Amino acid sequence: MTRVTSLSTQQLLVNQMMNTQKRLTDTEIQVTSEKKTQVYSGITSQANRLVSLEISKKLAEGYVQNNQTGALRLDSAANSIEAIESSVKEFQRRLQSYKSNLSSPASESDTLELQKWAVDSMKDIQSYLNLEIDGQYIFSGTKGTTQPVNLNLTTLNNFQNTYDGQKITYPTTRAASLQNFSLNNTGSNGSSTEDWLTFDRNDTTGTSTISLGTGTGSTQVFTNLDVGSTITISNTASNNGTYTIQSVDSASQITVKSVQLITPTGAQPESVNLVKGDGTTLEHGVTDGITLAVGGVGAADTLTAVTAGSFSTLSAGDVITIAGTTAGENDKTFTIGSIDATNTVITLDTKRVEDEGTATLVAQTGAAPEAINIANSDGVNFLSGATGGLTITSATNTITAATGGSLTGINVGDVITLSGSNGGENDKSFTVATNNGTTITLQAYTSQWSVSSDSWYQGNDQNVEHRLNRNRSIDLDFNAIDPAIEKALRAMSIIAQGAYGTAGGLDQNTDRLDDAMYLIEDSLSFPTTGTPPFGTESVGSFETIAFDLGFMQVRVNSANEAHESFAGFLDKSIGDIENVNLLEAITKMQNDGRTLEASYQVFSKFQSLSLSNYI
């Protein structure tokens, strides 16, 4: 052994150099990351406080991001409302111009232009209301994934095919325009006995009524329907189509609007005049009198001139007003559906229901024949004493009288109502399909009838809650059925309905101009002057929407500024805890580097020392 250093000395030097190397590495990381440590255990005394500050900062940043999304929704909504208001104001300007320049008769080109503008404006409004932000429709209430508005608009012609302005008119009230419901033959509670409809055509009064019969357990009613709303009936034998509700008579009966002649009270033919839409009159002296005839089942009403060819100056599609009927019962306005080749017979464009009962027989529970009575739609009763009782056969949908021939007088198409069946299971209204005098076969209904009305609004009226921070939130209480929006759309629809030159056209119903103008003005600035044409309107205007949106924008932006300021304060506090003093760290790193370098030199020197150098 000639080395001067011992093993223990070498180990001590190596340990010291490793410690110095570790300190150097730590300071290098501090300088590079500008952090005191990479783990919370490195600042044990302040770790809890640091974690708390970081959590608070994350929450603040989360609220900032949430409020930025909310601000985007509000900004987008404000832009849409501004664009909609601009469209409404332009329509108002054009409507006022049309009113100011209204001639008699109204200009066809001007009328068509205004109605087209109404439809185009509604399309624009629909597109603005169907705005989608971040995968959510912002005007749908809480149904963010559902497109809010579907006006079913394609062309003006299609809109007028649906709403001709006479037989079917656009709803004039908010409740009617937003009505949404559905009834069907199974009942609201899946009744054990199916519900049924009875359609009653009354030519004496000129009314069309629909009655609802309910089976066991069903709670379906007409009570919640709104006058002026439109309903669609499907899967009946004779009455499918769209109707306007004229009145809600009771929980089980409504009257729908009909356009028809009433059974004349005077002898036919009558000395009546026909006034055309342009104001010219076809005098009764030309026709030598006109026979007014109410059409049979499924047939339209007709006017027949005594003098052949008297209607040569008229054409299909013309609007005529009958004047001078005996009791004034038929002094009405109609659109001519067609005129025969001899120009002698006019077929009117009419609408009404046809007598029909949609019930279906169920199995007879009493002993056959049962003492069941029949009431016919023509007012004649067939009592069980005369028929000997009835046998019900649900499998064949037939009713058979015990006394042969006792059902004579009940015609095909008549509606019969049974009463007195055991348990009342067949006390309903039915439509007669065939009758041989003894056995009646009833109209079969293989599909489920329905009465429905679909609102153009598919969202809901619930407010979207937007949380500003942990303790504060605001309701984003705007949607596509705000009264201002609904009034504007209703006004445009009232103008757009009815083709020019027809009985339901705008040129024949110029009172709609003032009605629509009131709604437009009321939508722009509530309240407006004048008397509401359709009753008290809901409070709301674009002016109010803009104010409310602006207030919500201010609250969201203010909250965001507070969160951003708080996050900045927290960031500084976090930095005070975890950030390193770079000057101190660099100085320490340089010192540790020089120390390590010297240690290596000393270690190398010790390694080269030997006793042989001193002998």
Buried (B, 14 or more C-beta within 10 A) or exposed (E): EEBBBEEEEBEEBEEBBEBBBEBBEBBBBBBEBBBBBEEEEEBEEBBEEBEEBBEBBEBBBEBBEBBEBBBBBBBBBBEBBBBBBEBBBEBBEBBBEBBEEBEEBBBEEBBBEBBEBBBBBBBBBBEBBBBBBEEBBBBBBBBBEEBBBEBEBEEBEEBBEEBBBBBBBBBBBBBBBBBEBEBBBBBBEEBEBBBBBBBBBBBEEBBBBBBBBBBEEBEBBBEEBBBBBBBBBBBBBBBEBBBBBBBBBEEBBBBBBBBBBBBBEBEEBBBBBBBBBEEEEBEBEBBEBBBBBBBEEEEBBBBBBBEBEBBBEBEEBBBBBBBBBBEEBBBBBBBBBBBEEEBBBBBBBBBBBBBBBBBBBBEBEBEEBBBBBBBBBEEEEBBBEEBBBBBBBBEEBBBBBBBBEBBEEBEEBBBBBBBBBBEBBBBBBBBBBEBEEBBBBBBEBEEEBBBBBBBBBBBBEEBBEBBBBEEEEBEBBBBBBBBBBBBBBBBBBBBBBBBBBBBBBBBBBBEBBEBBBBBBBBBBEBEBEEEEBBEEBBEBBBBBBBEBBEEBBEBBBEBBEBBBEBBEBBBEBBEEBBBBEEEEBBEBBEBBBEBBEEBBEEBEEBEEEEEEEEE
